[in-house]
Protein backbone atom coordinates (compact mmCIF):
# COMPACT_ATOMS: atom_id res chain seq x y z
CA UNK A 1 0.00 0.00 0.00
CA UNK A 2 1.00 3.60 -0.48
CA UNK A 3 -0.14 6.80 1.19
CA UNK A 4 -1.29 9.61 -1.11
CA UNK A 5 -2.63 13.13 -0.77
CA UNK A 6 -6.37 13.67 -1.10
CA UNK A 7 -9.20 16.05 -0.26
CA UNK A 8 -12.26 14.82 1.59
CA UNK A 9 -14.89 15.47 4.23
CA UNK A 10 -14.47 13.85 7.64
CA UNK A 11 -18.12 14.17 8.62
CA UNK A 12 -21.49 15.18 7.22
CA UNK A 13 -21.34 18.86 8.14
CA UNK A 14 -17.65 19.38 7.40
CA UNK A 15 -15.88 21.22 4.62
CA UNK A 16 -13.52 19.23 2.44
CA UNK A 17 -9.93 19.38 3.67
CA UNK A 18 -6.50 18.00 2.93
CA UNK A 19 -5.91 14.45 4.17
CA UNK A 20 -3.94 11.30 3.46
CA UNK A 21 -5.50 8.07 2.18
CA UNK A 22 -4.13 4.64 1.34
CA UNK A 23 -4.11 3.15 -2.16
CA UNK A 24 -3.53 -0.56 -2.69
CA UNK A 25 -0.60 -1.98 -4.60
CA UNK A 26 -1.68 -2.93 -8.10
CA UNK A 27 -2.44 -6.59 -8.76
CA UNK A 28 -2.03 -8.57 -11.98
CA UNK A 29 -5.38 -7.24 -13.25
CA UNK A 30 -4.96 -3.60 -12.21
CA UNK A 31 -3.96 -0.30 -13.75
CA UNK A 32 -2.31 2.37 -11.60
CA UNK A 33 -3.18 5.92 -12.67
CA UNK A 34 -1.65 9.29 -11.86
CA UNK A 35 -4.66 11.64 -11.76
CA UNK A 36 -4.30 14.79 -13.86
CA UNK A 37 -7.86 16.17 -13.72
CA UNK A 38 -11.05 15.36 -11.89
CA UNK A 39 -14.49 16.78 -12.61
CA UNK A 40 -16.82 18.06 -9.89
CA UNK A 41 -20.24 16.42 -10.05
CA UNK A 42 -23.34 17.39 -8.08
CA UNK A 43 -23.33 13.80 -6.84
CA UNK A 44 -20.08 14.62 -5.03
CA UNK A 45 -21.95 17.21 -3.00
CA UNK A 46 -24.86 14.86 -2.29
CA UNK A 47 -22.47 12.21 -1.00
CA UNK A 48 -20.47 14.64 1.15
CA UNK A 49 -23.67 16.01 2.67
CA UNK A 50 -25.24 12.54 3.00
CA UNK A 51 -28.31 13.75 1.09
CA UNK A 52 -29.09 10.22 -0.09
CA UNK A 53 -28.19 8.50 3.18
CA UNK A 54 -25.53 5.86 3.66
CA UNK A 55 -22.44 8.04 3.15
CA UNK A 56 -19.37 6.69 4.92
CA UNK A 57 -16.71 9.06 6.17
CA UNK A 58 -14.25 10.28 5.31
CA UNK A 59 -15.76 10.86 1.88
CA UNK A 60 -13.18 11.48 -0.85
CA UNK A 61 -15.35 12.31 -3.89
CA UNK A 62 -14.58 12.34 -7.59
CA UNK A 63 -15.74 10.02 -10.37
CA UNK A 64 -14.76 11.99 -13.46
CA UNK A 65 -11.09 11.06 -13.57
CA UNK A 66 -8.54 11.66 -16.31
CA UNK A 67 -4.96 10.53 -15.80
CA UNK A 68 -1.90 8.78 -17.14
CA UNK A 69 -1.02 5.14 -16.56
CA UNK A 70 2.01 4.71 -14.30
CA UNK A 71 2.01 0.90 -13.95
CA UNK A 72 0.05 -2.15 -15.06
CA UNK A 73 -0.32 -5.72 -13.82
CA UNK A 74 0.93 -8.79 -15.67
CA UNK A 75 -2.54 -9.60 -17.04
CA UNK A 76 -3.05 -6.14 -18.55
CA UNK A 77 -2.47 -5.95 -22.30
CA UNK A 78 -4.74 -3.08 -23.41
CA UNK A 79 -2.93 -0.35 -21.47
CA UNK A 80 0.68 0.61 -20.95
CA UNK A 81 2.64 3.18 -18.99
CA UNK A 82 2.02 6.69 -20.30
CA UNK A 83 -1.43 6.02 -21.82
CA UNK A 84 -4.09 8.71 -21.32
CA UNK A 85 -7.05 7.05 -19.61
CA UNK A 86 -10.26 7.76 -17.77
CA UNK A 87 -12.19 6.31 -14.85
CA UNK A 88 -15.87 7.02 -14.34
CA UNK A 89 -18.43 6.18 -11.71
CA UNK A 90 -17.48 2.50 -11.26
CA UNK A 91 -14.23 0.71 -10.51
CA UNK A 92 -15.49 -2.89 -10.35
CA UNK A 93 -18.48 -5.23 -10.54
CA UNK A 94 -19.07 -8.96 -10.24
CA UNK A 95 -18.61 -9.33 -14.04
CA UNK A 96 -20.58 -12.59 -13.98
CA UNK A 97 -24.28 -11.65 -13.62
CA UNK A 98 -26.60 -11.15 -16.60
CA UNK A 99 -26.30 -7.36 -16.40
CA UNK A 100 -22.51 -7.43 -16.42
CA UNK A 101 -22.45 -9.96 -19.26
CA UNK A 102 -24.68 -7.59 -21.24
CA UNK A 103 -22.31 -4.63 -20.69
CA UNK A 104 -24.61 -3.06 -18.12
CA UNK A 105 -22.24 -3.06 -15.17
CA UNK A 106 -24.06 -0.09 -13.65
CA UNK A 107 -26.94 -2.48 -12.97
CA UNK A 108 -24.75 -5.29 -11.60
CA UNK A 109 -27.08 -7.67 -9.76
CA UNK A 110 -24.47 -8.14 -7.03
CA UNK A 111 -23.76 -4.44 -6.76
CA UNK A 112 -21.22 -2.49 -8.78
CA UNK A 113 -18.31 -1.02 -6.82
CA UNK A 114 -18.66 2.72 -7.13
CA UNK A 115 -15.55 4.86 -7.47
CA UNK A 116 -16.10 6.38 -4.05
CA UNK A 117 -18.23 5.34 -1.08
CA UNK A 118 -18.44 1.84 -2.52
CA UNK A 119 -17.40 -1.37 -0.78
CA UNK A 120 -13.64 -1.75 -1.19
CA UNK A 121 -13.11 -5.44 -2.05
CA UNK A 122 -9.35 -5.18 -1.63
CA UNK A 123 -8.63 -3.08 1.44
CA UNK A 124 -11.96 -3.34 3.22
CA UNK A 125 -13.92 -0.28 4.24
CA UNK A 126 -15.04 2.00 1.43
CA UNK A 127 -13.54 3.33 -1.79
CA UNK A 128 -12.01 6.76 -2.26
CA UNK A 129 -12.49 8.82 -5.41
CA UNK A 130 -10.56 11.10 -7.70
CA UNK A 131 -9.92 14.08 -5.44
CA UNK A 132 -6.53 12.44 -4.88
CA UNK A 133 -3.10 11.97 -6.41
CA UNK A 134 -3.60 8.51 -7.86
CA UNK A 135 -5.98 5.58 -8.11
CA UNK A 136 -5.66 1.83 -8.76
CA UNK A 137 -8.45 0.32 -10.88
CA UNK A 138 -9.37 -3.06 -12.34
CA UNK A 139 -8.40 -3.07 -16.04
CA UNK A 140 -12.01 -3.73 -17.12
CA UNK A 141 -13.06 -0.33 -15.76
CA UNK A 142 -10.35 1.79 -17.35
CA UNK A 143 -11.25 3.79 -20.46
CA UNK A 144 -9.10 5.04 -23.29
CA UNK A 145 -9.34 8.83 -23.80
CA UNK A 146 -8.94 10.27 -27.33
CA UNK A 147 -5.75 12.30 -27.63
CA UNK A 148 -7.24 14.92 -29.94
CA UNK A 149 -9.73 16.42 -27.47
CA UNK A 150 -9.10 18.85 -24.62
CA UNK A 151 -7.90 16.58 -21.81
CA UNK A 152 -9.34 18.58 -18.93
CA UNK A 153 -12.67 19.15 -20.70
CA UNK A 154 -12.95 15.39 -21.22
CA UNK A 155 -13.16 14.70 -17.48
CA UNK A 156 -16.91 15.39 -17.03
CA UNK A 157 -17.66 13.08 -19.96
CA UNK A 158 -17.08 10.22 -17.52
CA UNK A 159 -20.32 11.11 -15.69
CA UNK A 160 -22.24 14.02 -17.24
CA UNK A 161 -21.33 12.78 -20.70
CA UNK A 162 -22.32 9.14 -20.36
CA UNK A 163 -25.41 10.02 -18.30
CA UNK A 164 -26.82 11.95 -21.28
CA UNK A 165 -25.30 9.86 -24.08
CA UNK A 166 -26.71 6.54 -22.87
CA UNK A 167 -30.43 7.41 -23.08
CA UNK A 168 -30.00 9.12 -26.44
CA UNK A 169 -28.44 5.94 -27.83
CA UNK A 170 -30.61 3.45 -25.92
CA UNK A 171 -33.80 5.04 -27.26
CA UNK A 172 -32.34 5.30 -30.76
CA UNK A 173 -32.21 9.05 -31.32
CA UNK A 174 -31.21 9.63 -34.93
CA UNK A 175 -30.84 12.28 -37.58
CA UNK A 176 -34.06 14.22 -38.10
CA UNK A 177 -35.68 13.31 -34.77
CA UNK A 178 -37.07 16.18 -32.72
CA UNK A 179 -35.35 15.99 -29.34
CA UNK A 180 -36.05 18.18 -26.33
CA UNK A 181 -33.46 18.62 -23.59
CA UNK A 182 -35.11 19.84 -20.40
CA UNK A 183 -32.89 21.93 -18.12
CA UNK A 184 -29.63 23.66 -18.99
CA UNK A 185 -26.94 22.72 -16.50
CA UNK A 186 -24.07 20.26 -16.29
CA UNK A 187 -26.16 17.44 -17.74
CA UNK A 188 -28.37 19.53 -20.00
CA UNK A 189 -25.51 21.23 -21.82
CA UNK A 190 -24.08 17.81 -22.73
CA UNK A 191 -27.51 16.60 -23.83
CA UNK A 192 -27.74 19.53 -26.23
CA UNK A 193 -24.23 18.91 -27.58
CA UNK A 194 -24.85 15.20 -28.14
CA UNK A 195 -28.30 15.62 -29.71
CA UNK A 196 -26.87 18.24 -32.06
CA UNK A 197 -23.90 16.01 -32.95
CA UNK A 198 -26.36 13.17 -33.70
CA UNK A 199 -28.03 15.58 -36.16
CA UNK A 200 -31.35 15.64 -34.35
CA UNK A 201 -33.52 18.74 -34.32
CA UNK A 202 -32.46 19.92 -30.88
CA UNK A 203 -34.75 22.02 -28.71
CA UNK A 204 -33.61 23.40 -25.36
CA UNK A 205 -36.55 23.45 -22.93
CA UNK A 206 -36.03 25.82 -20.01
CA UNK A 207 -37.90 28.09 -17.64
CA UNK A 208 -35.36 30.86 -18.18
CA UNK A 209 -35.43 32.99 -21.31
CA UNK A 210 -31.98 34.30 -20.39
CA UNK A 211 -30.47 30.93 -21.33
CA UNK A 212 -31.52 31.21 -24.98
CA UNK A 213 -28.22 32.52 -26.33
CA UNK A 214 -26.14 29.95 -24.43
CA UNK A 215 -28.37 27.10 -25.59
CA UNK A 216 -27.98 28.10 -29.22
CA UNK A 217 -24.19 28.41 -28.85
CA UNK A 218 -24.16 24.84 -27.52
CA UNK A 219 -26.04 23.60 -30.59
CA UNK A 220 -29.75 24.00 -29.88
CA UNK A 221 -31.80 24.79 -32.98
CA UNK A 222 -34.42 26.54 -30.90
CA UNK A 223 -35.47 27.23 -27.32
CA UNK A 224 -38.85 26.48 -25.76
CA UNK A 225 -39.74 28.44 -22.62
CA UNK A 226 -41.76 26.00 -20.53
CA UNK A 227 -43.54 28.79 -18.61
CA UNK A 228 -44.99 30.09 -21.90
CA UNK A 229 -48.32 28.24 -22.10
CA UNK A 230 -48.96 29.24 -25.71
CA UNK A 231 -45.53 28.00 -26.80
CA UNK A 232 -46.04 24.72 -24.94
CA UNK A 233 -49.40 24.21 -26.69
CA UNK A 234 -47.77 24.91 -30.03
CA UNK A 235 -45.24 22.10 -29.45
CA UNK A 236 -47.76 19.64 -27.99
CA UNK A 237 -47.41 16.14 -29.44
CA UNK A 238 -44.37 16.96 -31.60
CA UNK A 239 -41.32 15.49 -29.82
CA UNK A 240 -39.79 12.11 -30.61
CA UNK A 241 -37.74 12.09 -27.41
CA UNK A 242 -37.28 14.16 -24.26
CA UNK A 243 -34.19 14.09 -22.05
CA UNK A 244 -35.17 15.42 -18.64
CA UNK A 245 -32.15 16.65 -16.64
CA UNK A 246 -34.01 18.60 -13.92
CA UNK A 247 -32.24 17.58 -10.68
CA UNK A 248 -35.13 18.02 -8.24
CA UNK A 249 -38.71 16.85 -7.88
CA UNK A 250 -41.02 18.60 -10.34
CA UNK A 251 -44.25 18.26 -12.30
CA UNK A 252 -43.54 16.09 -15.35
CA UNK A 253 -47.09 16.29 -16.76
CA UNK A 254 -46.59 19.40 -18.94
CA UNK A 255 -43.58 17.73 -20.57
CA UNK A 256 -45.38 14.44 -21.19
CA UNK A 257 -47.90 16.37 -23.25
CA UNK A 258 -45.09 17.39 -25.62
CA UNK A 259 -44.45 13.78 -26.69
CA UNK A 260 -45.67 12.16 -29.88
CA UNK A 261 -47.51 8.84 -29.83
CA UNK A 262 -45.15 6.07 -28.65
CA UNK A 263 -42.47 8.58 -27.68
CA UNK A 264 -40.41 8.56 -24.47
CA UNK A 265 -39.23 10.97 -21.81
CA UNK A 266 -36.20 9.77 -19.84
CA UNK A 267 -35.28 11.08 -16.40
CA UNK A 268 -31.59 11.39 -15.57
CA UNK A 269 -31.61 14.14 -12.94
CA UNK A 270 -34.24 13.71 -10.23
CA UNK A 271 -33.22 10.83 -7.94
CA UNK A 272 -36.13 11.45 -5.59
CA UNK A 273 -39.93 11.19 -5.50
CA UNK A 274 -41.77 13.06 -8.24
CA UNK A 275 -44.98 14.99 -8.03
CA UNK A 276 -48.11 13.10 -9.11
CA UNK A 277 -47.92 11.77 -12.64
CA UNK A 278 -51.28 11.87 -14.41
CA UNK A 279 -51.89 8.44 -15.92
CA UNK A 280 -53.88 9.98 -18.74
CA UNK A 281 -50.78 11.71 -20.04
CA UNK A 282 -49.21 8.28 -20.55
CA UNK A 283 -52.27 6.35 -21.68
CA UNK A 284 -53.33 8.92 -24.26
CA UNK A 285 -50.63 8.40 -26.85
CA UNK A 286 -49.04 5.23 -25.43
CA UNK A 287 -46.23 7.38 -24.09
CA UNK A 288 -43.40 6.24 -21.85
CA UNK A 289 -41.74 7.75 -18.79
CA UNK A 290 -38.40 6.07 -18.13
CA UNK A 291 -35.14 6.52 -16.26
CA UNK A 292 -31.48 5.96 -17.03
CA UNK A 293 -28.33 5.60 -14.91
CA UNK A 294 -24.89 6.47 -16.35
CA UNK A 295 -23.89 3.68 -18.79
CA UNK A 296 -21.85 0.50 -19.03
CA UNK A 297 -18.13 0.45 -19.76
CA UNK A 298 -18.51 -0.58 -23.42
CA UNK A 299 -21.03 2.21 -23.99
CA UNK A 300 -18.84 4.74 -22.19
CA UNK A 301 -15.92 3.88 -24.46
CA UNK A 302 -18.19 4.27 -27.49
CA UNK A 303 -19.19 7.69 -26.18
CA UNK A 304 -15.56 8.74 -25.74
CA UNK A 305 -14.74 7.53 -29.26
CA UNK A 306 -17.70 9.53 -30.62
CA UNK A 307 -16.43 12.60 -28.77
CA UNK A 308 -13.02 12.14 -30.36
CA UNK A 309 -14.50 11.80 -33.84
CA UNK A 310 -16.82 14.80 -33.41
CA UNK A 311 -14.71 16.97 -31.09
CA UNK A 312 -17.33 17.00 -28.33
CA UNK A 313 -16.23 17.99 -24.81
CA UNK A 314 -17.72 19.72 -21.80
CA UNK A 315 -17.69 23.45 -21.16
CA UNK A 316 -15.59 23.75 -18.02
CA UNK A 317 -14.10 26.12 -15.47
CA UNK A 318 -10.75 24.96 -14.07
CA UNK A 319 -10.08 25.27 -10.35
CA UNK A 320 -7.41 24.37 -7.83
CA UNK A 321 -8.28 21.75 -5.22
CA UNK A 322 -7.95 24.41 -2.51
CA UNK A 323 -11.03 26.14 -3.97
CA UNK A 324 -13.25 23.06 -3.83
CA UNK A 325 -15.52 24.24 -1.00
CA UNK A 326 -16.25 27.48 -2.85
CA UNK A 327 -16.91 25.43 -5.99
CA UNK A 328 -19.40 23.26 -4.12
CA UNK A 329 -21.34 26.36 -3.06
CA UNK A 330 -21.31 27.69 -6.60
CA UNK A 331 -22.59 24.37 -7.97
CA UNK A 332 -25.48 24.52 -5.49
CA UNK A 333 -26.20 28.06 -6.72
CA UNK A 334 -26.01 26.96 -10.39
CA UNK A 335 -23.12 29.40 -10.78
CA UNK A 336 -20.93 27.50 -13.26
CA UNK A 337 -20.91 27.02 -17.02
CA UNK A 338 -21.14 24.14 -16.94
CA UNK A 339 -18.78 21.91 -14.95
CA UNK A 340 -15.85 22.53 -12.62
CA UNK A 341 -12.70 20.51 -13.23
CA UNK A 342 -9.92 20.28 -10.65
CA UNK A 343 -6.34 20.61 -11.86
CA UNK A 344 -4.78 17.94 -9.64
CA UNK A 345 -1.35 19.55 -9.97
CA UNK A 346 -2.64 21.91 -7.29
CA UNK A 347 -2.93 18.96 -4.89
CA UNK A 348 0.40 17.38 -5.75
CA UNK A 349 2.32 20.63 -5.37
CA UNK A 350 0.60 21.71 -2.14
C-alpha positions in Angstrom: 0.0 0.0 0.0 1.0 3.6 -0.5 -0.1 6.8 1.2 -1.3 9.6 -1.1 -2.6 13.1 -0.8 -6.4 13.7 -1.1 -9.2 16.0 -0.3 -12.3 14.8 1.6 -14.9 15.5 4.2 -14.5 13.9 7.6 -18.1 14.2 8.6 -21.5 15.2 7.2 -21.3 18.9 8.1 -17.7 19.4 7.4 -15.9 21.2 4.6 -13.5 19.2 2.4 -9.9 19.4 3.7 -6.5 18.0 2.9 -5.9 14.5 4.2 -3.9 11.3 3.5 -5.5 8.1 2.2 -4.1 4.6 1.3 -4.1 3.1 -2.2 -3.5 -0.6 -2.7 -0.6 -2.0 -4.6 -1.7 -2.9 -8.1 -2.4 -6.6 -8.8 -2.0 -8.6 -12.0 -5.4 -7.2 -13.3 -5.0 -3.6 -12.2 -4.0 -0.3 -13.7 -2.3 2.4 -11.6 -3.2 5.9 -12.7 -1.6 9.3 -11.9 -4.7 11.6 -11.8 -4.3 14.8 -13.9 -7.9 16.2 -13.7 -11.1 15.4 -11.9 -14.5 16.8 -12.6 -16.8 18.1 -9.9 -20.2 16.4 -10.1 -23.3 17.4 -8.1 -23.3 13.8 -6.8 -20.1 14.6 -5.0 -21.9 17.2 -3.0 -24.9 14.9 -2.3 -22.5 12.2 -1.0 -20.5 14.6 1.1 -23.7 16.0 2.7 -25.2 12.5 3.0 -28.3 13.7 1.1 -29.1 10.2 -0.1 -28.2 8.5 3.2 -25.5 5.9 3.7 -22.4 8.0 3.1 -19.4 6.7 4.9 -16.7 9.1 6.2 -14.2 10.3 5.3 -15.8 10.9 1.9 -13.2 11.5 -0.8 -15.3 12.3 -3.9 -14.6 12.3 -7.6 -15.7 10.0 -10.4 -14.8 12.0 -13.5 -11.1 11.1 -13.6 -8.5 11.7 -16.3 -5.0 10.5 -15.8 -1.9 8.8 -17.1 -1.0 5.1 -16.6 2.0 4.7 -14.3 2.0 0.9 -13.9 0.0 -2.2 -15.1 -0.3 -5.7 -13.8 0.9 -8.8 -15.7 -2.5 -9.6 -17.0 -3.1 -6.1 -18.5 -2.5 -5.9 -22.3 -4.7 -3.1 -23.4 -2.9 -0.4 -21.5 0.7 0.6 -21.0 2.6 3.2 -19.0 2.0 6.7 -20.3 -1.4 6.0 -21.8 -4.1 8.7 -21.3 -7.0 7.0 -19.6 -10.3 7.8 -17.8 -12.2 6.3 -14.8 -15.9 7.0 -14.3 -18.4 6.2 -11.7 -17.5 2.5 -11.3 -14.2 0.7 -10.5 -15.5 -2.9 -10.3 -18.5 -5.2 -10.5 -19.1 -9.0 -10.2 -18.6 -9.3 -14.0 -20.6 -12.6 -14.0 -24.3 -11.7 -13.6 -26.6 -11.1 -16.6 -26.3 -7.4 -16.4 -22.5 -7.4 -16.4 -22.4 -10.0 -19.3 -24.7 -7.6 -21.2 -22.3 -4.6 -20.7 -24.6 -3.1 -18.1 -22.2 -3.1 -15.2 -24.1 -0.1 -13.6 -26.9 -2.5 -13.0 -24.8 -5.3 -11.6 -27.1 -7.7 -9.8 -24.5 -8.1 -7.0 -23.8 -4.4 -6.8 -21.2 -2.5 -8.8 -18.3 -1.0 -6.8 -18.7 2.7 -7.1 -15.6 4.9 -7.5 -16.1 6.4 -4.1 -18.2 5.3 -1.1 -18.4 1.8 -2.5 -17.4 -1.4 -0.8 -13.6 -1.8 -1.2 -13.1 -5.4 -2.1 -9.3 -5.2 -1.6 -8.6 -3.1 1.4 -12.0 -3.3 3.2 -13.9 -0.3 4.2 -15.0 2.0 1.4 -13.5 3.3 -1.8 -12.0 6.8 -2.3 -12.5 8.8 -5.4 -10.6 11.1 -7.7 -9.9 14.1 -5.4 -6.5 12.4 -4.9 -3.1 12.0 -6.4 -3.6 8.5 -7.9 -6.0 5.6 -8.1 -5.7 1.8 -8.8 -8.5 0.3 -10.9 -9.4 -3.1 -12.3 -8.4 -3.1 -16.0 -12.0 -3.7 -17.1 -13.1 -0.3 -15.8 -10.4 1.8 -17.4 -11.2 3.8 -20.5 -9.1 5.0 -23.3 -9.3 8.8 -23.8 -8.9 10.3 -27.3 -5.8 12.3 -27.6 -7.2 14.9 -29.9 -9.7 16.4 -27.5 -9.1 18.8 -24.6 -7.9 16.6 -21.8 -9.3 18.6 -18.9 -12.7 19.2 -20.7 -13.0 15.4 -21.2 -13.2 14.7 -17.5 -16.9 15.4 -17.0 -17.7 13.1 -20.0 -17.1 10.2 -17.5 -20.3 11.1 -15.7 -22.2 14.0 -17.2 -21.3 12.8 -20.7 -22.3 9.1 -20.4 -25.4 10.0 -18.3 -26.8 12.0 -21.3 -25.3 9.9 -24.1 -26.7 6.5 -22.9 -30.4 7.4 -23.1 -30.0 9.1 -26.4 -28.4 5.9 -27.8 -30.6 3.5 -25.9 -33.8 5.0 -27.3 -32.3 5.3 -30.8 -32.2 9.1 -31.3 -31.2 9.6 -34.9 -30.8 12.3 -37.6 -34.1 14.2 -38.1 -35.7 13.3 -34.8 -37.1 16.2 -32.7 -35.3 16.0 -29.3 -36.0 18.2 -26.3 -33.5 18.6 -23.6 -35.1 19.8 -20.4 -32.9 21.9 -18.1 -29.6 23.7 -19.0 -26.9 22.7 -16.5 -24.1 20.3 -16.3 -26.2 17.4 -17.7 -28.4 19.5 -20.0 -25.5 21.2 -21.8 -24.1 17.8 -22.7 -27.5 16.6 -23.8 -27.7 19.5 -26.2 -24.2 18.9 -27.6 -24.9 15.2 -28.1 -28.3 15.6 -29.7 -26.9 18.2 -32.1 -23.9 16.0 -32.9 -26.4 13.2 -33.7 -28.0 15.6 -36.2 -31.4 15.6 -34.3 -33.5 18.7 -34.3 -32.5 19.9 -30.9 -34.7 22.0 -28.7 -33.6 23.4 -25.4 -36.6 23.4 -22.9 -36.0 25.8 -20.0 -37.9 28.1 -17.6 -35.4 30.9 -18.2 -35.4 33.0 -21.3 -32.0 34.3 -20.4 -30.5 30.9 -21.3 -31.5 31.2 -25.0 -28.2 32.5 -26.3 -26.1 30.0 -24.4 -28.4 27.1 -25.6 -28.0 28.1 -29.2 -24.2 28.4 -28.8 -24.2 24.8 -27.5 -26.0 23.6 -30.6 -29.8 24.0 -29.9 -31.8 24.8 -33.0 -34.4 26.5 -30.9 -35.5 27.2 -27.3 -38.9 26.5 -25.8 -39.7 28.4 -22.6 -41.8 26.0 -20.5 -43.5 28.8 -18.6 -45.0 30.1 -21.9 -48.3 28.2 -22.1 -49.0 29.2 -25.7 -45.5 28.0 -26.8 -46.0 24.7 -24.9 -49.4 24.2 -26.7 -47.8 24.9 -30.0 -45.2 22.1 -29.5 -47.8 19.6 -28.0 -47.4 16.1 -29.4 -44.4 17.0 -31.6 -41.3 15.5 -29.8 -39.8 12.1 -30.6 -37.7 12.1 -27.4 -37.3 14.2 -24.3 -34.2 14.1 -22.0 -35.2 15.4 -18.6 -32.2 16.7 -16.6 -34.0 18.6 -13.9 -32.2 17.6 -10.7 -35.1 18.0 -8.2 -38.7 16.8 -7.9 -41.0 18.6 -10.3 -44.2 18.3 -12.3 -43.5 16.1 -15.4 -47.1 16.3 -16.8 -46.6 19.4 -18.9 -43.6 17.7 -20.6 -45.4 14.4 -21.2 -47.9 16.4 -23.3 -45.1 17.4 -25.6 -44.4 13.8 -26.7 -45.7 12.2 -29.9 -47.5 8.8 -29.8 -45.2 6.1 -28.7 -42.5 8.6 -27.7 -40.4 8.6 -24.5 -39.2 11.0 -21.8 -36.2 9.8 -19.8 -35.3 11.1 -16.4 -31.6 11.4 -15.6 -31.6 14.1 -12.9 -34.2 13.7 -10.2 -33.2 10.8 -7.9 -36.1 11.4 -5.6 -39.9 11.2 -5.5 -41.8 13.1 -8.2 -45.0 15.0 -8.0 -48.1 13.1 -9.1 -47.9 11.8 -12.6 -51.3 11.9 -14.4 -51.9 8.4 -15.9 -53.9 10.0 -18.7 -50.8 11.7 -20.0 -49.2 8.3 -20.6 -52.3 6.3 -21.7 -53.3 8.9 -24.3 -50.6 8.4 -26.8 -49.0 5.2 -25.4 -46.2 7.4 -24.1 -43.4 6.2 -21.9 -41.7 7.8 -18.8 -38.4 6.1 -18.1 -35.1 6.5 -16.3 -31.5 6.0 -17.0 -28.3 5.6 -14.9 -24.9 6.5 -16.4 -23.9 3.7 -18.8 -21.8 0.5 -19.0 -18.1 0.4 -19.8 -18.5 -0.6 -23.4 -21.0 2.2 -24.0 -18.8 4.7 -22.2 -15.9 3.9 -24.5 -18.2 4.3 -27.5 -19.2 7.7 -26.2 -15.6 8.7 -25.7 -14.7 7.5 -29.3 -17.7 9.5 -30.6 -16.4 12.6 -28.8 -13.0 12.1 -30.4 -14.5 11.8 -33.8 -16.8 14.8 -33.4 -14.7 17.0 -31.1 -17.3 17.0 -28.3 -16.2 18.0 -24.8 -17.7 19.7 -21.8 -17.7 23.4 -21.2 -15.6 23.7 -18.0 -14.1 26.1 -15.5 -10.8 25.0 -14.1 -10.1 25.3 -10.4 -7.4 24.4 -7.8 -8.3 21.8 -5.2 -7.9 24.4 -2.5 -11.0 26.1 -4.0 -13.2 23.1 -3.8 -15.5 24.2 -1.0 -16.3 27.5 -2.9 -16.9 25.4 -6.0 -19.4 23.3 -4.1 -21.3 26.4 -3.1 -21.3 27.7 -6.6 -22.6 24.4 -8.0 -25.5 24.5 -5.5 -26.2 28.1 -6.7 -26.0 27.0 -10.4 -23.1 29.4 -10.8 -20.9 27.5 -13.3 -20.9 27.0 -17.0 -21.1 24.1 -16.9 -18.8 21.9 -14.9 -15.9 22.5 -12.6 -12.7 20.5 -13.2 -9.9 20.3 -10.7 -6.3 20.6 -11.9 -4.8 17.9 -9.6 -1.4 19.5 -10.0 -2.6 21.9 -7.3 -2.9 19.0 -4.9 0.4 17.4 -5.8 2.3 20.6 -5.4 0.6 21.7 -2.1 
